[in-house]
Amino acid sequence: MLRLQHLIGLPVIEMNAGKHVGYVKDAWFDEHWQLGGIILDAGRRFLTSMKAVVWSEVLVCGEDSVLIMNEASVQRTKQTEIQRSFLTGTVRLKDLPVVTAHGEQLGRVSDVYFGEIQGTQIIGYELTDGFIADIMEGRKWLPAPPQADEVMLGNDVIIVPAGSEEFLSPVVVSETDIREK
């Protein structure tokens, strides 16, 4: 599984010349909340545009870097064109409340997970109930329902099927997570 939060901050390297082209700043999604690509940290000089790489141009998301096809994979795009993202878009996935179809709030999105190989579909959510609850009880893992159309990813809330609370489980902390803290 690939954690989206793990990608943020990783260097992006193009394969042809081994050139460093930036760092992952965020990830953007299409209108169906499929992973569309990564947004690179472009520095302060590009206030109205940003550098982005469509997901099909990403070759590998490794432990220490993200590899892309070549420098032509990096495209300039206007910030207004990227509506949905994890951290910085008009609609942000991070911190969206997750609510069941019966109105029970399960937590807020802390991270999302994808499959390792060209994973564009969200396969699960890491949920938080806030800092104190994270310390006392830990974060929770909610696998995405098998049918993508069972989840309504809205602008202000994510609605999952009734009964989803039965699938909540504690987040397993890896050694990498411990070293990062």
Residue pairs with C-beta under 8 A, 6 or more apart in sequence:
1 113
1 114
1 115
1 116
1 123
1 124
2 61
2 113
2 114
2 115
2 116
2 119
3 111
3 112
3 113
3 126
4 27
4 86
4 111
4 112
4 113
4 114
5 110
5 111
6 176
7 24
7 27
7 38
7 61
7 66
8 24
8 25
8 26
8 27
8 86
8 87
9 23
9 24
10 23
10 24
10 61
10 64
10 65
10 66
11 20
11 22
11 23
11 64
11 65
11 66
12 20
12 21
12 22
12 23
12 24
12 38
12 40
12 53
12 65
12 66
12 67
12 68
12 74
13 19
13 20
13 21
13 65
13 66
13 67
13 68
14 21
14 67
14 68
14 69
14 70
14 71
14 73
14 74
15 59
15 67
15 68
15 69
15 70
16 69
16 70
16 71
17 70
17 71
19 71
21 40
21 51
21 68
21 71
21 74
22 40
22 41
22 42
22 51
22 74
23 40
23 41
24 38
24 39
24 40
24 41
24 66
25 38
25 39
25 40
25 41
25 42
25 50
25 87
25 88
26 38
26 39
26 85
26 86
26 87
26 88
26 89
27 35
27 36
27 37
27 38
27 39
27 85
27 86
28 35
28 36
28 37
28 38
28 39
28 52
28 82
28 84
28 85
28 86
28 89
29 35
29 36
29 84
29 85
29 86
29 93
30 36
30 84
31 83
31 84
32 148
33 84
33 93
33 122
33 153
34 120
34 121
35 55
35 114
35 119
35 120
35 121
35 122
36 54
36 55
36 120
37 52
37 53
37 54
37 55
37 57
37 58
38 52
38 53
38 55
38 58
38 66
39 50
39 51
39 52
39 82
39 85
39 88
40 50
40 51
40 52
40 53
40 74
42 49
42 50
42 51
46 76
48 78
48 79
49 76
49 77
49 78
49 79
50 76
50 77
50 78
50 79
50 82
51 74
51 75
51 76
51 77
52 74
52 75
52 76
52 77
52 82
53 68
53 73
53 74
53 75
54 73
54 75
55 118
55 120
56 118
57 68
57 69
57 73
58 66
58 67
58 68
59 67
59 68
59 69
60 66
60 67
61 116
63 176
68 74
82 89
83 89
83 90
83 91
84 90
84 91
84 93
85 91
85 92
85 93
86 92
86 93
86 94
86 112
87 94
91 155
93 109
93 112
93 153
94 109
94 110
94 111
95 108
95 109
95 110
96 108
96 109
96 153
96 156
96 157
96 158
97 105
97 107
97 108
97 156
97 157
97 158
98 105
98 106
98 107
98 108
98 109
98 125
98 127
98 142
98 157
98 158
98 160
99 105
99 106
99 157
99 158
99 159
99 160
100 106
100 159
100 160
100 161
100 162
100 163
100 164
100 165
101 159
101 160
101 161
101 162
102 162
104 165
106 127
106 140
106 142
106 160
106 164
106 165
106 168
107 127
107 128
107 129
107 139
107 140
107 142
108 127
108 128
108 129
109 125
109 126
109 127
109 158
110 126
110 127
110 128
110 139
111 125
111 126
112 122
112 124
112 125
112 126
113 122
113 123
113 124
113 125
113 126
114 120
114 121
114 122
114 123
115 121
115 123
121 144
121 148
122 144
123 143
123 144
124 141
124 142
124 143
124 144
125 141
125 142
125 144
125 158
126 139
126 140
126 141
126 142
126 171
127 139
127 140
127 141
127 142
127 168
128 134
128 139
128 140
129 137
129 140
138 170
138 171
139 170
139 171
140 168
140 169
140 170
140 171
141 168
141 169
141 170
141 171
141 172
142 160
142 164
142 167
142 168
143 167
144 151
145 151
145 160
145 161
145 164
150 160
150 161
151 158
151 159
151 160
151 161
152 158
152 159
